[in-house]
């Protein structure tokens, strides 16, 4: 019996993915968690075959969750299903230890294939994500934002999209002070001083969702 833990902070999204999994994977049991802390508690409490997690979670991100799972439960595969295009997060997700990366518009058939591949210990990325990773591998030099932490990178993208520090703090479930600290670190690492410079950088480097 396949046991899947679904981690997403939107109940409607969880319900939709849960329906797909139950319909396509007969007999599967699907547990749910709305944040990383709850997910870790559920993993510790019982056996699971795979974790399916979003990147954008309140508090600790999905990437943080995957890193914790790799450290605490290295035998448990985790699959990322995100609203963000592969160009934005696929490489970071795989580097964190994810078994695969899919976007939320992935077909149910591909969703099932990804889960089956992950259970076999293989990594899975869709065609678009695979193309993105190949292009990244072909780059001879890392761009400045590659040196940012996952959370700093997330804040860079959100500032680049025009969100205020207060907006970002609310969306990520963190304090305004914490987000301000991340923003300061991003500015320092990229050698910039203003949000306008961050916005221009994000646009010029294709870091925003199209």
N, C-alpha and C positions, 0 to 999 in steps of 0.2 A: 504494500500500500504506500503510495507516494505522498509524502508530507511536505507541503510547501508553505513557507512563511512569507507573506506579502507585507511589505513595509512601504506605506505611503500616507501622507498626512491628509489626503482628501478622500473621505468616505465614498463619494460617488465614483472616483477613479478605482478605488479598491474593489468596489462592487462590480464594476465592469470587467476588470482583469480577473477577478474571482470567477465570474460567470464563464469567461472564456476557458479558464483552466479546468473547471469542473466539467464543462461540456466536452472538451477535447481530450482530457486525461481522465478516463473513467475510473471512479473509485478514489480519486485524489482527495486528500484532506487539506484544506487551505486555512491557515491561521492568519490573523491580521494584527498589525501594529501600526501606530500612527507616528512613532518617532524612534530614534535610534536606541534610547535607553530602554524603552518597552520591548523592542526587538531583542536586545541582548538578554533581558530577563527571561523572555520566552524561549530563547535558544538554550539558555542554561537550565531551564526547567524540564525540557523534554527533547526527544530525538526529532530532528528535521533532516530532510534529504537535500533541500535547496532553499536559499533565501532569494527573493526577488525584491529589489529595493529601488526606490527613486533616489535621485541625487539631492533634490531640494527638500530637506526635512527641517522642522523647527529644532533649534539647538544644534546638536552634532549633526553634520551632514551625512548623506548616504556614503560618501567617500570615507568619512571618518568611521562609519559603521563597518564598512568592508575591511578597513585596516584593523579594526578591533577583532572582527571575526577571523581574519587571517592569523592574528596573534593568539587568540583564545581557542579558536576552533578551526585550525588549518585544514581539516578534512572536509569542512562544510563549504560547498561551492555557493557563490553569490552572483546573481545576474542583475545587471543594472537595466532598468527600463525608465527612460527619461523623456521629458518633453523637449529637451535641448538637442539640437542636431549633433551628429557624431563629431563634426568638426570642432565642437566646443569642449567636449568632455570625454570622448572615447579613450584617448590615450591615457588621460589621468585615471580613468576608471580601471583600465587594465593594469596600469602601474600600481594601483592600490591593491590589486589582487583579484579583481572581478573576473569571473569566468566568461563574461560576455557583455556586450552593450547593444541595447535595442532602443529605438525611439517608440513613443506611445502610439504612433500610427502604423507600427509594424503589423502585418497580417497575422491572424490567429495561427495559421499554419507555420509561419516562421517562428512565432513565439514558442510553439511546442517543440520545434526542431532545436531551438536554442536551449531549452530546458533539458532535452534528452542528451545533447552534446555536453552540457555542463555536468550532468550526472555521470557521464563516462570519463570525466576528468579532462575534457577538451575545452579549449577556448572557442567562443563563437562571436563573430561580428557579422552584421549584415553586409551586403555588397557595398553600400555607400560608406559604412564605417571602415571596411577593409581598404577602400580606395583612399580614404583620408589617412589611415595609418601608413600606407605605402608612401604617400606624398610627404608625410612627416619624416619617415625614415630616410627619404632622399635628400633632406635638407642637410647641408654641410655644417651649418652653425646654428646654435639655438638662439631664438629670439629672446629679448629681455624678459618677457612675461613667463617664459618657461621656468625661470628661477623663482617664481612666486609660489607660495604654499597654496594648497587647494582652496582654503578659505580666502586668502588674499586674491586669488584669481577670480573667485566668485564675486567678491566685492568690486574688483576692477570692472567686470562685465556689467554689474548692476549700476555702478556709477556711470559707466560708459553709455548706458541706456537712458540716463537722465534721472535716475532715482536719487532722492536725498538720503542722507545718513539716517534720518528718522524712518523713512520708508523701508530701507534695507534692514534696519534693526527690527522693525515690526514683521517683515516677511520672513526673516531668518530666526525669529524668536530669541534675539540677543539684545543686549543693552546698547543704547546709543554710544556710550563710552567705548564699548568693545569694538563696535563698527568704526568709530572714529580712529581707534588705534590701528585697525587693519588698513584703513584708508591712508593713514600717515605712513605706514610701512610700505604700501604700494607706491606712494609718491616718492619715497626715498629710494626704493629699489629701482624705479624707472627713471630717476633723476628729474622728476617733475615737481611742479609747485601748485597747480590748480586743477580743479575738476574739468575745466575746459580742455586742458592738455590730455587728461585721461580719456575723455570722450573722443578726442581726435585720434588718439593712439588706438583705442578699441575699434573705431571705424576703419582706420587704415590697415589694421592687421586682421580684419574679418572676425572679430571676437564676439560679435553680436548676432543673435538669432535673426535670420532673414525673414 
